Amino acid sequence: MDPFAQALKELTAALESLGVRYAVGGSLASSTHGLFRATEDGDLIADVHPFHLPKLAAALGSGWYADVPLMETALRAGRAFNLIHMGTALKFDVFPASTEFHTAQLDRAQLRRLRLEGAVPCRVTTAEDILLAKLRWYCDGGEISDRQWNDIVGLISANQTLDHDYLQRWAQRLGVTRLLEKAQADAQVL
């Protein structure tokens, strides 16, 4: 089994054992729905609360670096916290579900098999939701990341049946309508 797949399997099993809703996002999700690209870490959105953190660290066990006080500090600040699989040094960023868009991503997440050797099915954000999230990240990053832009255009190109009403509604709410239109135009050129 791919080391990334093994680590992700352990993490999602721990979250599921605690009843924590989660969805894989970031490059793992965009690679599942669009063009594959290698990534050095994993991103998850999780409906995680302070009382979950000690239980999560215990469920992961000694094979993981999970510093509960640092996780609590990040959670209180509304920021992601890191979990590191010690055997592989793979890092996972867990973003707390703190916005309506996060909730929508969790509600719409689908059981999918990631493009990793031996990957087990896990909850993954939809093509529309990872597209919107990447548009927001691209905007927040100063609109300079070619890697993010290629992911965005690749998602549009690879998914002919996107829910355009949903995309338009959330793009407006997230302030990325202009970028969505530009990405759609760039995808038409391919």
MODELLER restraints for C-alpha pairs under 7 A, 6 or more apart:
rsr = mdl.restraints
at = mdl.atoms
rsr.add(forms.Gaussian(group=physical.xy_distance, feature=features.Distance(at['CA:1:A'], at['CA:117:A']), mean=5.85, stdev=0.5))
rsr.add(forms.Gaussian(group=physical.xy_distance, feature=features.Distance(at['CA:1:A'], at['CA:118:A']), mean=4.74, stdev=0.5))
rsr.add(forms.Gaussian(group=physical.xy_distance, feature=features.Distance(at['CA:2:A'], at['CA:116:A']), mean=6.42, stdev=0.5))
rsr.add(forms.Gaussian(group=physical.xy_distance, feature=features.Distance(at['CA:2:A'], at['CA:117:A']), mean=5.17, stdev=0.5))
rsr.add(forms.Gaussian(group=physical.xy_distance, feature=features.Distance(at['CA:2:A'], at['CA:118:A']), mean=6.16, stdev=0.5))
rsr.add(forms.Gaussian(group=physical.xy_distance, feature=features.Distance(at['CA:3:A'], at['CA:88:A']), mean=6.81, stdev=0.5))
rsr.add(forms.Gaussian(group=physical.xy_distance, feature=features.Distance(at['CA:5:A'], at['CA:116:A']), mean=6.06, stdev=0.5))
rsr.add(forms.Gaussian(group=physical.xy_distance, feature=features.Distance(at['CA:5:A'], at['CA:117:A']), mean=6.99, stdev=0.5))
rsr.add(forms.Gaussian(group=physical.xy_distance, feature=features.Distance(at['CA:5:A'], at['CA:118:A']), mean=6.51, stdev=0.5))
rsr.add(forms.Gaussian(group=physical.xy_distance, feature=features.Distance(at['CA:5:A'], at['CA:119:A']), mean=4.92, stdev=0.5))
rsr.add(forms.Gaussian(group=physical.xy_distance, feature=features.Distance(at['CA:7:A'], at['CA:85:A']), mean=6.36, stdev=0.5))
rsr.add(forms.Gaussian(group=physical.xy_distance, feature=features.Distance(at['CA:9:A'], at['CA:120:A']), mean=6.77, stdev=0.5))
rsr.add(forms.Gaussian(group=physical.xy_distance, feature=features.Distance(at['CA:11:A'], at['CA:60:A']), mean=6.81, stdev=0.5))
rsr.add(forms.Gaussian(group=physical.xy_distance, feature=features.Distance(at['CA:14:A'], at['CA:56:A']), mean=6.46, stdev=0.5))
rsr.add(forms.Gaussian(group=physical.xy_distance, feature=features.Distance(at['CA:14:A'], at['CA:59:A']), mean=5.50, stdev=0.5))
rsr.add(forms.Gaussian(group=physical.xy_distance, feature=features.Distance(at['CA:14:A'], at['CA:60:A']), mean=6.11, stdev=0.5))
rsr.add(forms.Gaussian(group=physical.xy_distance, feature=features.Distance(at['CA:15:A'], at['CA:56:A']), mean=6.90, stdev=0.5))
rsr.add(forms.Gaussian(group=physical.xy_distance, feature=features.Distance(at['CA:20:A'], at['CA:46:A']), mean=6.73, stdev=0.5))
rsr.add(forms.Gaussian(group=physical.xy_distance, feature=features.Distance(at['CA:20:A'], at['CA:47:A']), mean=5.95, stdev=0.5))
rsr.add(forms.Gaussian(group=physical.xy_distance, feature=features.Distance(at['CA:20:A'], at['CA:48:A']), mean=6.23, stdev=0.5))
rsr.add(forms.Gaussian(group=physical.xy_distance, feature=features.Distance(at['CA:21:A'], at['CA:46:A']), mean=5.69, stdev=0.5))
rsr.add(forms.Gaussian(group=physical.xy_distance, feature=features.Distance(at['CA:21:A'], at['CA:47:A']), mean=5.41, stdev=0.5))
rsr.add(forms.Gaussian(group=physical.xy_distance, feature=features.Distance(at['CA:21:A'], at['CA:106:A']), mean=6.89, stdev=0.5))
rsr.add(forms.Gaussian(group=physical.xy_distance, feature=features.Distance(at['CA:22:A'], at['CA:44:A']), mean=6.59, stdev=0.5))
rsr.add(forms.Gaussian(group=physical.xy_distance, feature=features.Distance(at['CA:22:A'], at['CA:45:A']), mean=5.43, stdev=0.5))
rsr.add(forms.Gaussian(group=physical.xy_distance, feature=features.Distance(at['CA:22:A'], at['CA:46:A']), mean=4.14, stdev=0.5))
rsr.add(forms.Gaussian(group=physical.xy_distance, feature=features.Distance(at['CA:22:A'], at['CA:47:A']), mean=6.36, stdev=0.5))
rsr.add(forms.Gaussian(group=physical.xy_distance, feature=features.Distance(at['CA:22:A'], at['CA:106:A']), mean=6.30, stdev=0.5))
rsr.add(forms.Gaussian(group=physical.xy_distance, feature=features.Distance(at['CA:22:A'], at['CA:123:A']), mean=6.74, stdev=0.5))
rsr.add(forms.Gaussian(group=physical.xy_distance, feature=features.Distance(at['CA:23:A'], at['CA:44:A']), mean=5.55, stdev=0.5))
rsr.add(forms.Gaussian(group=physical.xy_distance, feature=features.Distance(at['CA:23:A'], at['CA:45:A']), mean=5.33, stdev=0.5))
rsr.add(forms.Gaussian(group=physical.xy_distance, feature=features.Distance(at['CA:23:A'], at['CA:46:A']), mean=6.57, stdev=0.5))
rsr.add(forms.Gaussian(group=physical.xy_distance, feature=features.Distance(at['CA:23:A'], at['CA:106:A']), mean=5.92, stdev=0.5))
rsr.add(forms.Gaussian(group=physical.xy_distance, feature=features.Distance(at['CA:23:A'], at['CA:109:A']), mean=6.08, stdev=0.5))
rsr.add(forms.Gaussian(group=physical.xy_distance, feature=features.Distance(at['CA:23:A'], at['CA:123:A']), mean=4.89, stdev=0.5))
rsr.add(forms.Gaussian(group=physical.xy_distance, feature=features.Distance(at['CA:23:A'], at['CA:124:A']), mean=4.82, stdev=0.5))
rsr.add(forms.Gaussian(group=physical.xy_distance, feature=features.Distance(at['CA:23:A'], at['CA:125:A']), mean=5.66, stdev=0.5))
rsr.add(forms.Gaussian(group=physical.xy_distance, feature=features.Distance(at['CA:24:A'], at['CA:43:A']), mean=6.06, stdev=0.5))
rsr.add(forms.Gaussian(group=physical.xy_distance, feature=features.Distance(at['CA:24:A'], at['CA:44:A']), mean=4.43, stdev=0.5))
rsr.add(forms.Gaussian(group=physical.xy_distance, feature=features.Distance(at['CA:24:A'], at['CA:45:A']), mean=6.51, stdev=0.5))
rsr.add(forms.Gaussian(group=physical.xy_distance, feature=features.Distance(at['CA:24:A'], at['CA:123:A']), mean=6.14, stdev=0.5))
rsr.add(forms.Gaussian(group=physical.xy_distance, feature=features.Distance(at['CA:24:A'], at['CA:124:A']), mean=4.53, stdev=0.5))
rsr.add(forms.Gaussian(group=physical.xy_distance, feature=features.Distance(at['CA:24:A'], at['CA:125:A']), mean=6.03, stdev=0.5))
rsr.add(forms.Gaussian(group=physical.xy_distance, feature=features.Distance(at['CA:25:A'], at['CA:43:A']), mean=5.29, stdev=0.5))
rsr.add(forms.Gaussian(group=physical.xy_distance, feature=features.Distance(at['CA:25:A'], at['CA:44:A']), mean=5.30, stdev=0.5))
rsr.add(forms.Gaussian(group=physical.xy_distance, feature=features.Distance(at['CA:25:A'], at['CA:45:A']), mean=6.84, stdev=0.5))
rsr.add(forms.Gaussian(group=physical.xy_distance, feature=features.Distance(at['CA:25:A'], at['CA:124:A']), mean=6.39, stdev=0.5))
rsr.add(forms.Gaussian(group=physical.xy_distance, feature=features.Distance(at['CA:25:A'], at['CA:125:A']), mean=5.74, stdev=0.5))
rsr.add(forms.Gaussian(group=physical.xy_distance, feature=features.Distance(at['CA:25:A'], at['CA:130:A']), mean=6.40, stdev=0.5))
rsr.add(forms.Gaussian(group=physical.xy_distance, feature=features.Distance(at['CA:26:A'], at['CA:42:A']), mean=6.87, stdev=0.5))
rsr.add(forms.Gaussian(group=physical.xy_distance, feature=features.Distance(at['CA:26:A'], at['CA:43:A']), mean=5.26, stdev=0.5))
rsr.add(forms.Gaussian(group=physical.xy_distance, feature=features.Distance(at['CA:26:A'], at['CA:130:A']), mean=6.91, stdev=0.5))
rsr.add(forms.Gaussian(group=physical.xy_distance, feature=features.Distance(at['CA:27:A'], at['CA:39:A']), mean=6.49, stdev=0.5))
rsr.add(forms.Gaussian(group=physical.xy_distance, feature=features.Distance(at['CA:28:A'], at['CA:42:A']), mean=6.58, stdev=0.5))
rsr.add(forms.Gaussian(group=physical.xy_distance, feature=features.Distance(at['CA:29:A'], at['CA:124:A']), mean=6.15, stdev=0.5))
rsr.add(forms.Gaussian(group=physical.xy_distance, feature=features.Distance(at['CA:29:A'], at['CA:125:A']), mean=6.37, stdev=0.5))
rsr.add(forms.Gaussian(group=physical.xy_distance, feature=features.Distance(at['CA:29:A'], at['CA:130:A']), mean=6.68, stdev=0.5))
rsr.add(forms.Gaussian(group=physical.xy_distance, feature=features.Distance(at['CA:30:A'], at['CA:130:A']), mean=6.25, stdev=0.5))
rsr.add(forms.Gaussian(group=physical.xy_distance, feature=features.Distance(at['CA:30:A'], at['CA:151:A']), mean=6.66, stdev=0.5))
rsr.add(forms.Gaussian(group=physical.xy_distance, feature=features.Distance(at['CA:30:A'], at['CA:155:A']), mean=6.68, stdev=0.5))
rsr.add(forms.Gaussian(group=physical.xy_distance, feature=features.Distance(at['CA:31:A'], at['CA:37:A']), mean=6.10, stdev=0.5))
rsr.add(forms.Gaussian(group=physical.xy_distance, feature=features.Distance(at['CA:32:A'], at['CA:114:A']), mean=5.59, stdev=0.5))
rsr.add(forms.Gaussian(group=physical.xy_distance, feature=features.Distance(at['CA:32:A'], at['CA:115:A']), mean=5.85, stdev=0.5))
rsr.add(forms.Gaussian(group=physical.xy_distance, feature=features.Distance(at['CA:33:A'], at['CA:127:A']), mean=5.64, stdev=0.5))
rsr.add(forms.Gaussian(group=physical.xy_distance, feature=features.Distance(at['CA:33:A'], at['CA:155:A']), mean=6.35, stdev=0.5))
rsr.add(forms.Gaussian(group=physical.xy_distance, feature=features.Distance(at['CA:34:A'], at['CA:154:A']), mean=5.43, stdev=0.5))
rsr.add(forms.Gaussian(group=physical.xy_distance, feature=features.Distance(at['CA:34:A'], at['CA:155:A']), mean=4.38, stdev=0.5))
rsr.add(forms.Gaussian(group=physical.xy_distance, feature=features.Distance(at['CA:34:A'], at['CA:158:A']), mean=5.31, stdev=0.5))
rsr.add(forms.Gaussian(group=physical.xy_distance, feature=features.Distance(at['CA:35:A'], at['CA:151:A']), mean=6.80, stdev=0.5))
rsr.add(forms.Gaussian(group=physical.xy_distance, feature=features.Distance(at['CA:35:A'], at['CA:154:A']), mean=5.54, stdev=0.5))
rsr.add(forms.Gaussian(group=physical.xy_distance, feature=features.Distance(at['CA:35:A'], at['CA:155:A']), mean=6.84, stdev=0.5))
rsr.add(forms.Gaussian(group=physical.xy_distance, feature=features.Distance(at['CA:41:A'], at['CA:90:A']), mean=6.04, stdev=0.5))
rsr.add(forms.Gaussian(group=physical.xy_distance, feature=features.Distance(at['CA:41:A'], at['CA:91:A']), mean=5.00, stdev=0.5))
rsr.add(forms.Gaussian(group=physical.xy_distance, feature=features.Distance(at['CA:41:A'], at['CA:92:A']), mean=5.57, stdev=0.5))
rsr.add(forms.Gaussian(group=physical.xy_distance, feature=features.Distance(at['CA:42:A'], at['CA:91:A']), mean=6.47, stdev=0.5))
rsr.add(forms.Gaussian(group=physical.xy_distance, feature=features.Distance(at['CA:42:A'], at['CA:92:A']), mean=4.55, stdev=0.5))
rsr.add(forms.Gaussian(group=physical.xy_distance, feature=features.Distance(at['CA:42:A'], at['CA:93:A']), mean=6.19, stdev=0.5))
rsr.add(forms.Gaussian(group=physical.xy_distance, feature=features.Distance(at['CA:43:A'], at['CA:92:A']), mean=5.68, stdev=0.5))
rsr.add(forms.Gaussian(group=physical.xy_distance, feature=features.Distance(at['CA:43:A'], at['CA:93:A']), mean=4.85, stdev=0.5))
rsr.add(forms.Gaussian(group=physical.xy_distance, feature=features.Distance(at['CA:43:A'], at['CA:94:A']), mean=6.02, stdev=0.5))
rsr.add(forms.Gaussian(group=physical.xy_distance, feature=features.Distance(at['CA:44:A'], at['CA:93:A']), mean=6.29, stdev=0.5))
rsr.add(forms.Gaussian(group=physical.xy_distance, feature=features.Distance(at['CA:44:A'], at['CA:94:A']), mean=4.91, stdev=0.5))
rsr.add(forms.Gaussian(group=physical.xy_distance, feature=features.Distance(at['CA:44:A'], at['CA:95:A']), mean=6.04, stdev=0.5))
rsr.add(forms.Gaussian(group=physical.xy_distance, feature=features.Distance(at['CA:45:A'], at['CA:94:A']), mean=5.76, stdev=0.5))
rsr.add(forms.Gaussian(group=physical.xy_distance, feature=features.Distance(at['CA:45:A'], at['CA:95:A']), mean=4.69, stdev=0.5))
rsr.add(forms.Gaussian(group=physical.xy_distance, feature=features.Distance(at['CA:45:A'], at['CA:96:A']), mean=5.86, stdev=0.5))
rsr.add(forms.Gaussian(group=physical.xy_distance, feature=features.Distance(at['CA:45:A'], at['CA:97:A']), mean=5.96, stdev=0.5))
rsr.add(forms.Gaussian(group=physical.xy_distance, feature=features.Distance(at['CA:46:A'], at['CA:94:A']), mean=6.56, stdev=0.5))
rsr.add(forms.Gaussian(group=physical.xy_distance, feature=features.Distance(at['CA:46:A'], at['CA:95:A']), mean=6.17, stdev=0.5))
rsr.add(forms.Gaussian(group=physical.xy_distance, feature=features.Distance(at['CA:46:A'], at['CA:96:A']), mean=5.25, stdev=0.5))
rsr.add(forms.Gaussian(group=physical.xy_distance, feature=features.Distance(at['CA:46:A'], at['CA:97:A']), mean=5.48, stdev=0.5))
rsr.add(forms.Gaussian(group=physical.xy_distance, feature=features.Distance(at['CA:47:A'], at['CA:96:A']), mean=5.90, stdev=0.5))
rsr.add(forms.Gaussian(group=physical.xy_distance, feature=features.Distance(at['CA:47:A'], at['CA:97:A']), mean=4.95, stdev=0.5))
rsr.add(forms.Gaussian(group=physical.xy_distance, feature=features.Distance(at['CA:48:A'], at['CA:96:A']), mean=5.96, stdev=0.5))
rsr.add(forms.Gaussian(group=physical.xy_distance, feature=features.Distance(at['CA:50:A'], at['CA:72:A']), mean=6.14, stdev=0.5))
rsr.add(forms.Gaussian(group=physical.xy_distance, feature=features.Distance(at['CA:53:A'], at['CA:68:A']), mean=6.11, stdev=0.5))
rsr.add(forms.Gaussian(group=physical.xy_distance, feature=features.Distance(at['CA:54:A'], at['CA:68:A']), mean=6.11, stdev=0.5))
rsr.add(forms.Gaussian(group=physical.xy_distance, feature=features.Distance(at['CA:57:A'], at['CA:66:A']), mean=5.49, stdev=0.5))
rsr.add(forms.Gaussian(group=physical.xy_distance, feature=features.Distance(at['CA:57:A'], at['CA:68:A']), mean=7.00, stdev=0.5))
rsr.add(forms.Gaussian(group=physical.xy_distance, feature=features.Distance(at['CA:63:A'], at['CA:85:A']), mean=6.25, stdev=0.5))
rsr.add(forms.Gaussian(group=physical.xy_distance, feature=features.Distance(at['CA:63:A'], at['CA:86:A']), mean=5.44, stdev=0.5))
rsr.add(forms.Gaussian(group=physical.xy_distance, feature=features.Distance(at['CA:63:A'], at['CA:87:A']), mean=6.70, stdev=0.5))
rsr.add(forms.Gaussian(group=physical.xy_distance, feature=features.Distance(at['CA:64:A'], at['CA:83:A']), mean=6.85, stdev=0.5))
rsr.add(forms.Gaussian(group=physical.xy_distance, feature=features.Distance(at['CA:64:A'], at['CA:84:A']), mean=5.53, stdev=0.5))
rsr.add(forms.Gaussian(group=physical.xy_distance, feature=features.Distance(at['CA:64:A'], at['CA:85:A']), mean=4.61, stdev=0.5))
rsr.add(forms.Gaussian(group=physical.xy_distance, feature=features.Distance(at['CA:64:A'], at['CA:86:A']), mean=5.19, stdev=0.5))
rsr.add(forms.Gaussian(group=physical.xy_distance, feature=features.Distance(at['CA:65:A'], at['CA:83:A']), mean=5.77, stdev=0.5))
rsr.add(forms.Gaussian(group=physical.xy_distance, feature=features.Distance(at['CA:65:A'], at['CA:84:A']), mean=4.96, stdev=0.5))
rsr.add(forms.Gaussian(group=physical.xy_distance, feature=features.Distance(at['CA:65:A'], at['CA:85:A']), mean=6.45, stdev=0.5))
rsr.add(forms.Gaussian(group=physical.xy_distance, feature=features.Distance(at['CA:65:A'], at['CA:86:A']), mean=6.44, stdev=0.5))
rsr.add(forms.Gaussian(group=physical.xy_distance, feature=features.Distance(at['CA:66:A'], at['CA:83:A']), mean=5.28, stdev=0.5))
rsr.add(forms.Gaussian(group=physical.xy_distance, feature=features.Distance(at['CA:66:A'], at['CA:84:A']), mean=6.91, stdev=0.5))
rsr.add(forms.Gaussian(group=physical.xy_distance, feature=features.Distance(at['CA:71:A'], at['CA:81:A']), mean=5.35, stdev=0.5))
rsr.add(forms.Gaussian(group=physical.xy_distance, feature=features.Distance(at['CA:74:A'], at['CA:80:A']), mean=6.09, stdev=0.5))
rsr.add(forms.Gaussian(group=physical.xy_distance, feature=features.Distance(at['CA:74:A'], at['CA:81:A']), mean=5.75, stdev=0.5))
rsr.add(forms.Gaussian(group=physical.xy_distance, feature=features.Distance(at['CA:75:A'], at['CA:96:A']), mean=6.76, stdev=0.5))
rsr.add(forms.Gaussian(group=physical.xy_distance, feature=features.Distance(at['CA:78:A'], at['CA:96:A']), mean=6.70, stdev=0.5))
rsr.add(forms.Gaussian(group=physical.xy_distance, feature=features.Distance(at['CA:79:A'], at['CA:95:A']), mean=6.48, stdev=0.5))
rsr.add(forms.Gaussian(group=physical.xy_distance, feature=features.Distance(at['CA:79:A'], at['CA:96:A']), mean=6.93, stdev=0.5))
rsr.add(forms.Gaussian(group=physical.xy_distance, feature=features.Distance(at['CA:80:A'], at['CA:93:A']), mean=5.93, stdev=0.5))
rsr.add(forms.Gaussian(group=physical.xy_distance, feature=features.Distance(at['CA:80:A'], at['CA:94:A']), mean=5.15, stdev=0.5))
rsr.add(forms.Gaussian(group=physical.xy_distance, feature=features.Distance(at['CA:80:A'], at['CA:95:A']), mean=4.20, stdev=0.5))
rsr.add(forms.Gaussian(group=physical.xy_distance, feature=features.Distance(at['CA:80:A'], at['CA:96:A']), mean=6.27, stdev=0.5))
rsr.add(forms.Gaussian(group=physical.xy_distance, feature=features.Distance(at['CA:81:A'], at['CA:93:A']), mean=5.63, stdev=0.5))
rsr.add(forms.Gaussian(group=physical.xy_distance, feature=features.Distance(at['CA:81:A'], at['CA:94:A']), mean=5.39, stdev=0.5))
rsr.add(forms.Gaussian(group=physical.xy_distance, feature=features.Distance(at['CA:81:A'], at['CA:95:A']), mean=6.77, stdev=0.5))
rsr.add(forms.Gaussian(group=physical.xy_distance, feature=features.Distance(at['CA:82:A'], at['CA:91:A']), mean=6.57, stdev=0.5))
rsr.add(forms.Gaussian(group=physical.xy_distance, feature=features.Distance(at['CA:82:A'], at['CA:92:A']), mean=5.63, stdev=0.5))
rsr.add(forms.Gaussian(group=physical.xy_distance, feature=features.Distance(at['CA:82:A'], at['CA:93:A']), mean=4.69, stdev=0.5))
rsr.add(forms.Gaussian(group=physical.xy_distance, feature=features.Distance(at['CA:82:A'], at['CA:94:A']), mean=6.28, stdev=0.5))
rsr.add(forms.Gaussian(group=physical.xy_distance, feature=features.Distance(at['CA:83:A'], at['CA:91:A']), mean=5.82, stdev=0.5))
rsr.add(forms.Gaussian(group=physical.xy_distance, feature=features.Distance(at['CA:83:A'], at['CA:92:A']), mean=5.20, stdev=0.5))
rsr.add(forms.Gaussian(group=physical.xy_distance, feature=features.Distance(at['CA:83:A'], at['CA:93:A']), mean=6.53, stdev=0.5))
rsr.add(forms.Gaussian(group=physical.xy_distance, feature=features.Distance(at['CA:84:A'], at['CA:90:A']), mean=5.62, stdev=0.5))
rsr.add(forms.Gaussian(group=physical.xy_distance, feature=features.Distance(at['CA:84:A'], at['CA:91:A']), mean=4.47, stdev=0.5))
rsr.add(forms.Gaussian(group=physical.xy_distance, feature=features.Distance(at['CA:84:A'], at['CA:92:A']), mean=6.21, stdev=0.5))
rsr.add(forms.Gaussian(group=physical.xy_distance, feature=features.Distance(at['CA:85:A'], at['CA:91:A']), mean=6.48, stdev=0.5))
rsr.add(forms.Gaussian(group=physical.xy_distance, feature=features.Distance(at['CA:97:A'], at['CA:103:A']), mean=6.30, stdev=0.5))
rsr.add(forms.Gaussian(group=physical.xy_distance, feature=features.Distance(at['CA:105:A'], at['CA:125:A']), mean=5.90, stdev=0.5))
rsr.add(forms.Gaussian(group=physical.xy_distance, feature=features.Distance(at['CA:105:A'], at['CA:129:A']), mean=6.06, stdev=0.5))
rsr.add(forms.Gaussian(group=physical.xy_distance, feature=features.Distance(at['CA:108:A'], at['CA:125:A']), mean=6.90, stdev=0.5))
rsr.add(forms.Gaussian(group=physical.xy_distance, feature=features.Distance(at['CA:108:A'], at['CA:126:A']), mean=6.66, stdev=0.5))
rsr.add(forms.Gaussian(group=physical.xy_distance, feature=features.Distance(at['CA:109:A'], at['CA:123:A']), mean=5.68, stdev=0.5))
rsr.add(forms.Gaussian(group=physical.xy_distance, feature=features.Distance(at['CA:109:A'], at['CA:124:A']), mean=5.18, stdev=0.5))
rsr.add(forms.Gaussian(group=physical.xy_distance, feature=features.Distance(at['CA:109:A'], at['CA:125:A']), mean=4.48, stdev=0.5))
rsr.add(forms.Gaussian(group=physical.xy_distance, feature=features.Distance(at['CA:109:A'], at['CA:126:A']), mean=5.72, stdev=0.5))
rsr.add(forms.Gaussian(group=physical.xy_distance, feature=features.Distance(at['CA:110:A'], at['CA:123:A']), mean=5.20, stdev=0.5))
rsr.add(forms.Gaussian(group=physical.xy_distance, feature=features.Distance(at['CA:110:A'], at['CA:124:A']), mean=5.38, stdev=0.5))
rsr.add(forms.Gaussian(group=physical.xy_distance, feature=features.Distance(at['CA:110:A'], at['CA:125:A']), mean=6.50, stdev=0.5))
rsr.add(forms.Gaussian(group=physical.xy_distance, feature=features.Distance(at['CA:110:A'], at['CA:126:A']), mean=6.67, stdev=0.5))
rsr.add(forms.Gaussian(group=physical.xy_distance, feature=features.Distance(at['CA:111:A'], at['CA:121:A']), mean=5.81, stdev=0.5))
rsr.add(forms.Gaussian(group=physical.xy_distance, feature=features.Distance(at['CA:111:A'], at['CA:122:A']), mean=5.10, stdev=0.5))
rsr.add(forms.Gaussian(group=physical.xy_distance, feature=features.Distance(at['CA:111:A'], at['CA:123:A']), mean=4.49, stdev=0.5))
rsr.add(forms.Gaussian(group=physical.xy_distance, feature=features.Distance(at['CA:111:A'], at['CA:124:A']), mean=6.20, stdev=0.5))
rsr.add(forms.Gaussian(group=physical.xy_distance, feature=features.Distance(at['CA:112:A'], at['CA:121:A']), mean=4.92, stdev=0.5))
rsr.add(forms.Gaussian(group=physical.xy_distance, feature=features.Distance(at['CA:112:A'], at['CA:122:A']), mean=5.58, stdev=0.5))
rsr.add(forms.Gaussian(group=physical.xy_distance, feature=features.Distance(at['CA:112:A'], at['CA:123:A']), mean=6.24, stdev=0.5))
rsr.add(forms.Gaussian(group=physical.xy_distance, feature=features.Distance(at['CA:112:A'], at['CA:124:A']), mean=6.14, stdev=0.5))
rsr.add(forms.Gaussian(group=physical.xy_distance, feature=features.Distance(at['CA:113:A'], at['CA:119:A']), mean=6.10, stdev=0.5))
rsr.add(forms.Gaussian(group=physical.xy_distance, feature=features.Distance(at['CA:113:A'], at['CA:120:A']), mean=5.83, stdev=0.5))
rsr.add(forms.Gaussian(group=physical.xy_distance, feature=features.Distance(at['CA:113:A'], at['CA:121:A']), mean=4.27, stdev=0.5))
rsr.add(forms.Gaussian(group=physical.xy_distance, feature=features.Distance(at['CA:113:A'], at['CA:122:A']), mean=6.44, stdev=0.5))
rsr.add(forms.Gaussian(group=physical.xy_distance, feature=features.Distance(at['CA:127:A'], at['CA:155:A']), mean=6.95, stdev=0.5))
rsr.add(forms.Gaussian(group=physical.xy_distance, feature=features.Distance(at['CA:128:A'], at['CA:162:A']), mean=6.41, stdev=0.5))
rsr.add(forms.Gaussian(group=physical.xy_distance, feature=features.Distance(at['CA:128:A'], at['CA:163:A']), mean=6.97, stdev=0.5))
rsr.add(forms.Gaussian(group=physical.xy_distance, feature=features.Distance(at['CA:128:A'], at['CA:167:A']), mean=6.37, stdev=0.5))
rsr.add(forms.Gaussian(group=physical.xy_distance, feature=features.Distance(at['CA:131:A'], at['CA:152:A']), mean=5.89, stdev=0.5))
rsr.add(forms.Gaussian(group=physical.xy_distance, feature=features.Distance(at['CA:131:A'], at['CA:155:A']), mean=6.61, stdev=0.5))
rsr.add(forms.Gaussian(group=physical.xy_distance, feature=features.Distance(at['CA:132:A'], at['CA:171:A']), mean=6.63, stdev=0.5))
rsr.add(forms.Gaussian(group=physical.xy_distance, feature=features.Distance(at['CA:134:A'], at['CA:148:A']), mean=6.66, stdev=0.5))
rsr.add(forms.Gaussian(group=physical.xy_distance, feature=features.Distance(at['CA:134:A'], at['CA:152:A']), mean=6.55, stdev=0.5))
rsr.add(forms.Gaussian(group=physical.xy_distance, feature=features.Distance(at['CA:135:A'], at['CA:152:A']), mean=6.98, stdev=0.5))
rsr.add(forms.Gaussian(group=physical.xy_distance, feature=features.Distance(at['CA:135:A'], at['CA:176:A']), mean=6.45, stdev=0.5))
rsr.add(forms.Gaussian(group=physical.xy_distance, feature=features.Distance(at['CA:135:A'], at['CA:179:A']), mean=6.81, stdev=0.5))
rsr.add(forms.Gaussian(group=physical.xy_distance, feature=features.Distance(at['CA:136:A'], at['CA:174:A']), mean=6.93, stdev=0.5))
rsr.add(forms.Gaussian(group=physical.xy_distance, feature=features.Distance(at['CA:136:A'], at['CA:176:A']), mean=6.48, stdev=0.5))
rsr.add(forms.Gaussian(group=physical.xy_distance, feature=features.Distance(at['CA:138:A'], at['CA:145:A']), mean=6.69, stdev=0.5))
rsr.add(forms.Gaussian(group=physical.xy_distance, feature=features.Distance(at['CA:138:A'], at['CA:148:A']), mean=6.23, stdev=0.5))
rsr.add(forms.Gaussian(group=physical.xy_distance, feature=features.Distance(at['CA:152:A'], at['CA:183:A']), mean=6.85, stdev=0.5))
rsr.add(forms.Gaussian(group=physical.xy_distance, feature=features.Distance(at['CA:153:A'], at['CA:183:A']), mean=5.58, stdev=0.5))
rsr.add(forms.Gaussian(group=physical.xy_distance, feature=features.Distance(at['CA:153:A'], at['CA:186:A']), mean=6.68, stdev=0.5))
rsr.add(forms.Gaussian(group=physical.xy_distance, feature=features.Distance(at['CA:153:A'], at['CA:187:A']), mean=5.32, stdev=0.5))
rsr.add(forms.Gaussian(group=physical.xy_distance, feature=features.Distance(at['CA:156:A'], at['CA:184:A']), mean=6.72, stdev=0.5))
rsr.add(forms.Gaussian(group=physical.xy_distance, feature=features.Distance(at['CA:156:A'], at['CA:187:A']), mean=6.29, stdev=0.5))
rsr.add(forms.Gaussian(group=physical.xy_distance, feature=features.Distance(at['CA:157:A'], at['CA:187:A']), mean=5.49, stdev=0.5))
rsr.add(forms.Gaussian(group=physical.xy_distance, feature=features.Distance(at['CA:168:A'], at['CA:177:A']), mean=6.97, stdev=0.5))
rsr.add(forms.Gaussian(group=physical.xy_distance, feature=features.Distance(at['CA:171:A'], at['CA:177:A']), mean=4.86, stdev=0.5))
